[in-house]
């Protein structure tokens, strides 16, 4: 397998939407590839770094959600999000992510994403607060068993540069999803994440377990990173 591309390849196909991801915190845990493989769609397998697959819990604020070529959508295009994701590679060698869940506070956005792209968005009550030098993300799902998450992260001023693991976990240029019974790859591009080291102040999470990975978030994460954000664009599924 070739090394991960830290710079996005040019998008193939028509751009269909764009969005900003800001105040992003990345928590990651090593897991055995065999624990992840049953959760992946046909035609994909766990992507590995140093012999491990990885589970991500990613919290951020979505801003300026835009259906291209239209304008940014007011209100429904700005909201907090927390997602649980896995790392995939398909039979054509395309590396991406697979979302197990995505919490969002806009019901219409949740419905649209589930309907059009079959992405497992969940409606939740959410907030992001800055307290002194820490960022406090909170979410409680409003459906089903109502799993919740609270993540408090303290970003440092220490930049991350030349770190192959950080590239592996954040430089992802597409997602895998299942559309009309077929596994599809939805490509995206954005500038390289401006990453910093971060400290996990506290974590009380039920989302990772609800995503089919019990016990993972009960131990300290193996990687904690922070970024002020990027601007992302998505093209039609391949």
LINNOR-V292954 format. One record per pair of residues at least 24 apart in sequence whose ideal C-beta (glycine too) atoms are under 10 Angstrom apart, sorted by the first residue. I is the first residue (numbers start at 1). J is the second residue. D is the distance in Angstrom with one decimal. If there is no record, write none. Layout:
BEGIN
I&J&D / I&J&D
END
This chain:
BEGIN
1&47&7.9 / 1&48&8.1 / 1&49&10.0 / 1&89&7.0 / 1&93&7.5 / 1&95&8.4 / 2&93&7.6 / 2&95&9.0 / 3&164&7.2 / 3&167&8.1 / 3&168&8.7 / 4&47&8.7 / 4&49&8.3 / 4&87&9.8 / 4&95&6.5 / 4&164&7.4 / 4&165&9.6 / 4&166&9.9 / 4&167&5.0 / 4&168&4.9 / 4&169&9.0 / 4&170&9.3 / 4&171&5.5 / 4&172&8.3 / 4&173&9.3 / 5&95&8.1 / 5&167&8.3 / 5&171&6.3 / 5&172&9.6 / 5&173&6.8 / 6&162&9.4 / 6&163&9.8 / 6&164&9.0 / 6&166&9.1 / 6&167&4.6 / 6&168&9.4 / 6&170&9.0 / 6&171&4.9 / 6&192&5.9 / 6&193&9.3 / 7&167&9.7 / 7&171&7.7 / 7&173&9.2 / 7&189&9.1 / 7&191&8.6 / 7&192&6.2 / 8&171&7.7 / 8&172&9.4 / 8&173&5.1 / 8&174&9.5 / 8&187&8.7 / 8&188&7.5 / 8&189&3.7 / 8&190&6.3 / 8&191&8.0 / 8&192&8.2 / 8&230&10.0 / 8&232&9.2 / 8&233&9.2 / 9&94&10.0 / 9&173&6.2 / 9&174&9.6 / 9&187&8.1 / 9&189&7.4 / 10&187&9.5 / 10&189&7.4 / 10&235&9.8 / 11&173&8.8 / 11&174&9.7 / 11&187&5.7 / 11&188&7.6 / 11&189&5.2 / 11&233&6.5 / 11&234&8.1 / 11&235&4.5 / 11&236&9.4 / 12&185&9.9 / 12&187&6.2 / 12&235&6.2 / 12&236&8.5 / 12&238&6.7 / 13&186&9.9 / 13&187&7.4 / 13&234&9.8 / 13&235&4.2 / 13&236&4.4 / 13&237&8.4 / 13&238&7.1 / 14&68&8.1 / 14&69&9.8 / 14&235&6.2 / 14&236&5.5 / 15&66&9.7 / 15&68&5.0 / 15&69&8.5 / 15&187&9.9 / 15&188&9.6 / 15&189&9.0 / 15&233&5.1 / 15&234&7.0 / 15&235&5.5 / 15&236&8.4 / 16&66&9.8 / 16&67&7.2 / 16&68&5.8 / 16&69&9.7 / 16&116&9.5 / 16&117&9.8 / 16&186&9.0 / 16&233&8.7 / 16&234&5.8 / 16&235&6.4 / 16&236&5.8 / 16&237&9.1 / 17&65&7.1 / 17&66&6.2 / 17&67&5.5 / 17&68&5.8 / 17&70&9.4 / 17&73&9.9 / 17&77&9.8 / 17&116&9.9 / 17&117&9.8 / 17&188&9.3 / 17&232&8.9 / 17&233&7.4 / 17&234&5.0 / 17&235&9.1 / 18&64&7.5 / 18&65&7.9 / 18&66&4.7 / 18&67&8.7 / 18&68&6.0 / 18&72&8.4 / 18&188&9.3 / 18&189&9.9 / 18&190&9.3 / 18&231&6.9 / 18&232&6.6 / 18&233&4.5 / 18&234&7.2 / 19&62&5.8 / 19&63&7.2 / 19&64&6.3 / 19&65&4.7 / 19&66&6.8 / 19&72&8.7 / 19&73&9.7 / 19&77&7.4 / 19&78&9.7 / 19&81&10.0 / 19&188&9.5 / 19&190&9.4 / 19&230&9.7 / 19&231&7.7 / 19&232&5.6 / 19&233&8.3 / 19&234&8.1 / 20&60&9.4 / 20&61&8.4 / 20&62&7.2 / 20&63&4.3 / 20&64&4.8 / 20&65&8.3 / 20&66&9.3 / 20&72&9.0 / 20&77&9.5 / 20&78&9.1 / 20&190&9.3 / 20&229&6.1 / 20&230&7.3 / 20&231&5.2 / 20&232&7.4 / 21&58&8.9 / 21&60&5.0 / 21&61&7.6 / 21&62&6.5 / 21&63&7.9 / 21&81&8.3 / 21&190&7.8 / 21&193&9.0 / 21&227&8.1 / 21&228&9.8 / 21&229&5.4 / 21&230&5.7 / 21&231&8.1 / 21&232&6.2 / 22&60&6.4 / 22&61&5.1 / 22&62&8.1 / 22&63&5.7 / 22&64&9.4 / 22&78&10.0 / 22&128&9.5 / 22&227&8.5 / 22&228&6.6 / 22&229&3.5 / 22&230&8.3 / 22&231&9.4 / 23&59&8.3 / 23&60&5.9 / 23&61&5.3 / 23&63&9.5 / 23&80&9.1 / 23&128&6.4 / 23&130&8.3 / 23&135&6.1 / 23&137&8.7 / 23&153&9.6 / 23&155&9.1 / 23&226&8.2 / 23&227&8.3 / 23&228&6.8 / 23&229&6.5 / 24&58&6.7 / 24&59&7.2 / 24&60&3.7 / 24&61&8.1 / 24&81&9.4 / 24&135&9.7 / 24&153&9.8 / 24&170&8.8 / 24&193&7.7 / 24&195&9.3 / 24&225&8.5 / 24&226&6.9 / 24&227&4.7 / 24&228&7.9 / 24&229&6.0 / 24&230&8.1 / 25&57&8.6 / 25&58&7.2 / 25&59&4.9 / 25&60&7.1 / 25&82&9.4 / 25&128&9.7 / 25&135&6.5 / 25&137&6.9 / 25&151&6.4 / 25&152&9.2 / 25&153&4.3 / 25&154&9.8 / 25&155&7.8 / 25&198&6.4 / 25&200&8.7 / 25&224&7.4 / 25&225&7.3 / 25&226&5.3 / 25&227&8.2 / 26&56&6.4 / 26&57&8.0 / 26&58&5.5 / 26&59&8.4 / 26&60&8.9 / 26&85&10.0 / 26&153&9.1 / 26&166&8.6 / 26&169&6.4 / 26&170&6.4 / 26&193&8.6 / 26&195&8.2 / 26&198&8.2 / 26&221&8.9 / 26&223&7.1 / 26&224&7.1 / 26&225&4.3 / 26&226&7.3 / 26&227&7.6 / 27&55&8.9 / 27&56&7.0 / 27&57&4.4 / 27&58&7.4 / 27&59&8.0 / 27&151&6.8 / 27&153&7.9 / 27&169&10.0 / 27&198&9.0 / 27&200&6.7 / 27&203&7.2 / 27&205&8.5 / 27&208&9.1 / 27&217&8.1 / 27&220&9.4 / 27&221&4.4 / 27&222&9.1 / 27&223&7.4 / 27&224&5.8 / 27&225&8.4 / 28&52&10.0 / 28&54&5.1 / 28&55&6.8 / 28&56&5.1 / 28&57&7.7 / 28&58&8.9 / 28&85&9.6 / 28&87&9.3 / 28&165&8.6 / 28&166&9.6 / 28&168&9.5 / 28&169&5.5 / 28&170&9.5 / 28&221&5.7 / 28&222&6.0 / 28&223&4.2 / 28&224&7.8 / 28&225&8.0 / 29&53&9.7 / 29&54&6.8 / 29&55&4.9 / 29&56&8.2 / 29&57&8.2 / 29&208&7.9 / 29&213&8.4 / 29&215&9.9 / 29&216&5.0 / 29&217&7.2 / 29&218&9.9 / 29&219&7.1 / 29&220&8.5 / 29&221&5.3 / 29&222&5.6 / 29&223&8.2 / 30&54&6.3 / 30&55&8.3 / 30&216&9.3 / 30&219&9.9 / 30&221&9.2 / 30&222&5.0 / 30&223&8.7 / 31&55&5.4 / 31&86&8.8 / 31&213&7.0 / 31&215&9.8 / 31&216&6.3 / 31&222&9.7 / 35&86&9.9 / 35&212&9.2 / 35&213&7.1 / 35&215&9.8 / 35&216&8.5 / 36&86&5.4 / 36&87&8.2 / 36&88&8.9 / 36&98&8.9 / 36&100&9.9 / 36&212&9.1 / 36&213&7.9 / 37&86&9.7 / 38&212&8.3 / 39&86&6.5 / 39&88&9.9 / 39&98&7.4 / 39&100&6.8 / 39&211&8.1 / 39&212&5.3 / 39&213&7.9 / 40&86&6.9 / 40&87&9.7 / 40&88&5.9 / 40&89&9.8 / 40&90&9.6 / 40&98&6.0 / 40&176&7.8 / 40&183&9.0 / 41&88&8.2 / 41&90&9.1 / 41&98&7.1 / 41&176&6.1 / 41&177&7.7 / 41&178&5.1 / 41&182&9.0 / 41&183&4.5 / 41&184&9.2 / 42&90&9.7 / 42&91&9.4 / 42&178&8.1 / 42&181&9.3 / 42&182&8.4 / 42&183&5.5 / 43&88&9.5 / 43&90&5.4 / 43&91&5.2 / 43&92&8.6 / 43&176&8.2 / 43&178&9.7 / 43&182&8.5 / 43&183&4.4 / 43&184&9.5 / 43&185&9.4 / 44&86&9.4 / 44&87&9.9 / 44&88&4.4 / 44&89&6.7 / 44&90&4.8 / 44&91&7.7 / 44&94&9.0 / 44&95&9.9 / 44&96&8.0 / 44&98&7.0 / 44&176&5.4 / 44&183&6.3 / 44&185&9.1 / 45&88&7.1 / 45&89&6.1 / 45&90&7.9 / 45&91&8.5 / 46&86&7.2 / 46&87&6.8 / 46&88&7.0 / 46&89&7.8 / 46&98&9.5 / 47&86&8.5 / 47&87&4.2 / 47&88&5.7 / 47&89&4.4 / 47&90&9.6 / 47&95&5.6 / 47&96&8.2 / 47&97&9.0 / 47&98&9.8 / 47&168&7.8 / 47&172&9.2 / 48&87&8.1 / 48&89&8.6 / 48&168&9.1 / 49&87&8.1 / 49&164&7.5 / 49&165&6.0 / 49&167&9.4 / 49&168&4.6 / 49&169&7.9 / 50&164&8.9 / 50&165&7.5 / 50&168&9.0 / 52&87&10.0 / 52&165&10.0 / 52&222&8.5 / 53&86&7.1 / 53&87&6.4 / 53&88&9.3 / 54&85&9.1 / 54&86&7.6 / 54&87&5.5 / 54&165&8.8 / 54&168&7.7 / 54&169&6.3 / 54&221&9.9 / 54&222&8.0 / 54&223&8.1 / 55&84&7.1 / 55&85&7.7 / 55&86&6.3 / 55&87&8.6 / 55&100&8.5 / 55&208&6.3 / 55&211&8.2 / 55&212&9.8 / 55&213&5.6 / 55&216&5.4 / 55&217&8.2 / 55&221&9.1 / 55&222&9.7 / 56&83&7.7 / 56&84&7.1 / 56&85&4.6 / 56&86&7.5 / 56&87&7.6 / 56&97&7.7 / 56&99&9.7 / 56&100&9.6 / 56&169&6.6 / 56&170&9.0 / 56&172&9.5 / 56&208&9.2 / 56&221&9.3 / 56&223&9.0 / 57&82&7.0 / 57&83&7.7 / 57&84&5.9 / 57&85&8.2 / 57&137&9.7 / 57&149&7.4 / 57&151&7.1 / 57&203&8.3 / 57&205&6.4 / 57&207&6.7 / 57&208&5.8 / 57&211&9.2 / 57&213&10.0 / 57&216&8.9 / 57&217&6.7 / 57&221&7.7 / 58&82&7.0 / 58&83&5.2 / 58&84&8.0 / 58&85&6.5 / 58&97&9.3 / 58&99&9.6 / 58&102&9.2 / 58&137&9.9 / 58&151&9.6 / 58&169&9.4 / 58&170&9.1 / 58&225&9.7 / 59&83&8.2 / 59&103&9.0 / 59&126&9.2 / 59&128&7.6 / 59&135&8.2 / 59&136&9.8 / 59&137&4.0 / 59&138&9.3 / 59&139&8.1 / 59&149&7.8 / 59&150&9.8 / 59&151&5.2 / 59&153&7.8 / 59&207&9.9 / 59&226&10.0 / 60&128&8.2 / 60&135&9.8 / 60&137&8.3 / 60&226&9.8 / 60&227&8.3 / 60&229&7.3 / 60&230&9.9 / 61&126&9.4 / 61&128&5.6 / 61&135&9.9 / 61&137&9.0 / 61&229&8.2 / 62&102&9.9 / 62&104&7.4 / 62&105&9.6 / 62&106&8.8 / 62&109&8.3 / 62&232&9.8 / 63&229&8.2 / 63&231&9.4 / 64&231&8.0 / 65&106&9.0 / 65&109&7.3 / 66&233&9.1 / 67&112&9.4 / 68&233&7.7 / 68&234&8.7 / 68&235&9.6 / 73&106&9.5 / 73&108&9.5 / 73&109&8.7 / 75&106&7.6 / 75&108&9.3 / 75&109&9.9 / 76&104&9.8 / 76&105&10.0 / 76&106&4.9 / 76&107&8.9 / 76&108&5.3 / 76&109&5.5 / 76&112&8.7 / 77&106&8.2 / 77&109&7.7 / 78&105&9.6 / 78&106&8.3 / 78&109&9.9 / 79&103&9.7 / 79&104&5.5 / 79&105&4.6 / 79&106&4.7 / 79&109&6.8 / 79&110&9.7 / 79&124&9.6 / 79&126&7.1 / 79&128&9.8 / 80&104&7.5 / 80&105&5.8 / 80&106&9.6 / 80&124&8.5 / 80&125&9.7 / 80&126&4.0 / 80&127&6.5 / 80&128&5.0 / 80&137&6.8 / 80&138&8.4 / 80&139&7.2 / 81&105&8.2 / 81&106&9.5 / 81&109&9.3 / 81&121&8.7 / 81&124&9.0 / 81&126&7.7 / 81&128&9.6 / 81&137&9.3 / 81&139&8.7 / 82&122&9.6 / 82&124&7.8 / 82&126&7.2 / 82&128&9.7 / 82&137&6.3 / 82&138&9.0 / 82&139&5.0 / 82&141&9.9 / 82&148&9.9 / 82&149&5.7 / 82&150&9.9 / 82&151&7.4 / 82&205&8.9 / 82&207&6.5 / 83&119&9.4 / 83&120&9.1 / 83&121&8.9 / 83&122&9.6 / 83&207&8.4 / 83&211&9.2 / 84&120&9.2 / 84&147&10.0 / 84&149&9.2 / 84&205&9.1 / 84&207&5.3 / 84&208&5.5 / 84&209&9.4 / 84&210&7.9 / 84&211&4.1 / 84&212&8.8 / 84&213&7.7 / 84&216&9.5 / 84&217&9.1 / 85&169&9.8 / 85&172&8.6 / 85&175&8.3 / 85&211&8.7 / 86&176&9.3 / 86&211&8.6 / 86&212&9.3 / 86&213&8.6 / 87&168&7.5 / 87&169&7.6 / 87&172&7.4 / 88&172&9.3 / 88&174&9.3 / 88&175&8.4 / 88&176&5.0 / 88&183&9.4 / 88&185&9.2 / 89&176&9.2 / 90&174&9.4 / 90&176&6.5 / 90&183&7.0 / 90&184&9.7 / 90&185&6.4 / 90&238&9.9 / 91&183&9.1 / 92&185&7.9 / 92&238&8.9 / 94&173&8.2 / 94&174&6.3 / 94&176&8.2 / 94&185&5.2 / 94&187&8.2 / 94&238&8.0 / 95&168&8.7 / 95&171&8.8 / 95&172&6.7 / 95&173&7.3 / 95&174&7.7 / 95&176&9.7 / 95&185&9.6 / 96&172&6.0 / 96&173&7.3 / 96&174&4.2 / 96&175&5.1 / 96&176&5.0 / 96&177&9.2 / 96&185&6.1 / 96&186&8.0 / 96&187&8.4 / 96&188&9.1 / 97&169&9.8 / 97&172&5.1 / 97&173&9.7 / 97&174&7.7 / 97&175&5.0 / 97&176&7.3 / 97&177&9.9 / 97&186&10.0 / 97&188&9.8 / 98&175&6.9 / 98&176&5.1 / 98&177&7.8 / 98&178&9.7 / 98&183&9.6 / 99&175&6.6 / 99&176&9.0 / 99&177&7.9 / 99&211&8.7 / 100&207&8.4 / 100&208&8.2 / 100&210&8.3 / 100&211&3.4 / 100&212&6.2 / 100&213&7.6 / 101&141&8.4 / 101&147&8.5 / 101&207&6.1 / 101&208&9.0 / 101&210&6.7 / 101&211&5.1 / 101&212&9.3 / 102&207&9.7 / 103&137&9.8 / 103&139&4.6 / 103&140&8.7 / 103&141&6.2 / 103&142&9.5 / 103&147&8.8 / 103&148&9.2 / 103&149&7.4 / 103&207&6.9 / 104&139&9.0 / 105&139&8.2 / 105&142&9.2 / 107&142&8.6 / 110&142&9.8 / 110&143&9.4 / 116&179&9.1 / 117&175&8.6 / 117&177&5.8 / 117&178&9.9 / 117&179&7.2 / 117&184&8.9 / 117&186&6.8 / 117&234&9.2 / 117&237&7.8 / 118&177&5.3 / 118&178&5.8 / 118&179&5.7 / 118&180&8.7 / 118&184&9.0 / 119&175&7.6 / 119&177&6.0 / 119&186&8.8 / 120&177&9.1 / 120&211&8.7 / 122&146&9.9 / 122&147&8.8 / 122&207&8.9 / 122&210&9.0 / 124&148&8.4 / 124&149&8.9 / 124&207&9.4 / 131&201&9.4 / 133&199&9.8 / 133&201&9.6 / 134&198&9.5 / 134&199&8.6 / 134&201&5.4 / 134&202&9.1 / 135&198&8.9 / 135&201&9.2 / 135&226&7.8 / 136&201&8.5 / 136&202&8.9 / 138&204&9.5 / 139&205&9.3 / 139&206&9.7 / 139&207&7.4 / 140&206&9.4 / 141&206&8.8 / 141&207&8.0 / 141&210&8.0 / 144&210&8.2 / 145&206&8.4 / 145&210&7.0 / 146&206&8.8 / 146&210&9.6 / 147&205&8.4 / 147&206&3.7 / 147&207&5.4 / 147&208&9.1 / 147&209&7.4 / 147&210&4.2 / 147&211&8.9 / 148&204&7.6 / 148&205&8.0 / 148&206&5.5 / 148&207&7.7 / 148&210&9.6 / 149&203&8.1 / 149&204&7.1 / 149&205&4.4 / 149&206&6.4 / 149&207&4.8 / 149&208&8.4 / 149&210&9.4 / 149&217&8.6 / 150&202&7.1 / 150&203&7.3 / 150&204&4.7 / 150&205&7.4 / 150&206&9.8 / 151&200&7.7 / 151&201&8.8 / 151&202&7.8 / 151&203&5.7 / 151&204&8.3 / 151&205&7.0 / 151&207&9.7 / 151&217&9.9 / 151&224&9.8 / 152&199&9.5 / 152&200&7.5 / 152&201&4.0 / 152&202&4.6 / 152&203&7.5 / 152&204&9.2 / 153&198&5.1 / 153&199&7.1 / 153&200&6.0 / 153&201&6.5 / 153&202&9.1 / 153&203&8.9 / 153&224&6.6 / 153&225&9.1 / 153&226&6.1 / 154&197&10.0 / 154&198&6.3 / 154&199&4.5 / 154&200&8.0 / 154&201&5.4 / 154&224&9.2 / 154&226&8.5 / 155&195&9.9 / 155&196&5.2 / 155&197&7.9 / 155&198&4.7 / 155&199&8.2 / 155&224&9.4 / 155&225&8.9 / 155&226&3.9 / 155&227&8.6 / 155&228&8.6 / 156&196&5.6 / 156&197&4.7 / 156&198&6.1 / 156&199&7.0 / 156&224&9.9 / 156&226&7.8 / 157&196&6.8 / 157&197&8.7 / 158&195&9.6 / 158&196&6.0 / 158&197&4.4 / 158&198&9.0 / 159&194&7.5 / 159&195&7.0 / 159&196&5.9 / 159&197&8.1 / 160&193&8.6 / 160&194&8.8 / 160&195&3.9 / 160&196&6.3 / 160&197&6.2 / 160&198&9.6 / 160&225&6.5 / 160&226&9.2 / 160&227&9.0 / 161&194&10.0 / 161&195&8.2 / 163&195&7.9 / 163&197&9.6 / 163&223&9.4 / 163&225&9.0 / 165&222&8.9 / 165&223&6.5 / 165&225&9.6 / 166&193&8.1 / 166&195&5.7 / 166&197&9.4 / 166&223&7.5 / 166&225&6.2 / 167&192&8.5 / 167&193&9.0 / 167&195&9.2 / 168&223&9.8 / 169&193&9.5 / 169&195&9.5 / 169&222&10.0 / 169&223&6.4 / 169&225&7.4 / 170&195&6.7 / 170&223&9.8 / 170&225&7.0 / 170&227&7.7 / 170&230&9.4 / 174&234&8.6 / 174&235&8.9 / 174&237&9.2 / 174&238&8.1 / 175&234&8.8 / 175&237&9.4 / 176&237&9.8 / 177&237&7.5 / 179&237&6.3 / 182&237&9.4 / 183&237&10.0 / 184&236&9.6 / 184&237&4.1 / 184&238&6.6 / 185&237&6.7 / 185&238&4.8 / 186&234&6.1 / 186&235&7.5 / 186&236&7.9 / 186&237&4.8 / 186&238&7.5 / 187&233&9.3 / 187&234&7.1 / 187&235&5.0 / 187&236&8.5 / 187&237&8.3 / 187&238&6.5 / 188&232&5.4 / 188&233&6.4 / 188&234&4.7 / 188&235&7.4 / 189&230&9.7 / 189&231&9.6 / 189&232&7.1 / 189&233&5.6 / 189&234&8.4 / 189&235&8.2 / 190&229&9.3 / 190&230&4.2 / 190&231&6.0 / 190&232&4.1 / 190&233&7.1 / 190&234&9.8 / 191&229&9.8 / 191&230&5.4 / 191&231&7.1 / 191&232&9.0 / 192&227&9.7 / 192&230&8.0 / 193&225&8.1 / 193&226&9.6 / 193&227&4.7 / 193&228&9.3 / 193&229&8.4 / 193&230&5.9 / 194&226&9.6 / 194&227&5.6 / 194&228&6.2 / 194&229&8.1 / 194&230&7.8 / 195&225&5.2 / 195&226&7.2 / 195&227&5.3 / 195&228&9.6 / 196&225&7.0 / 196&226&4.9 / 196&227&7.0 / 196&228&8.3 / 197&223&9.6 / 197&224&7.5 / 197&225&6.9 / 197&226&7.6 / 198&223&9.5 / 198&224&4.7 / 198&225&5.9 / 198&226&4.0 / 198&227&9.3 / 199&224&6.6 / 199&226&9.4 / 200&224&5.0
END
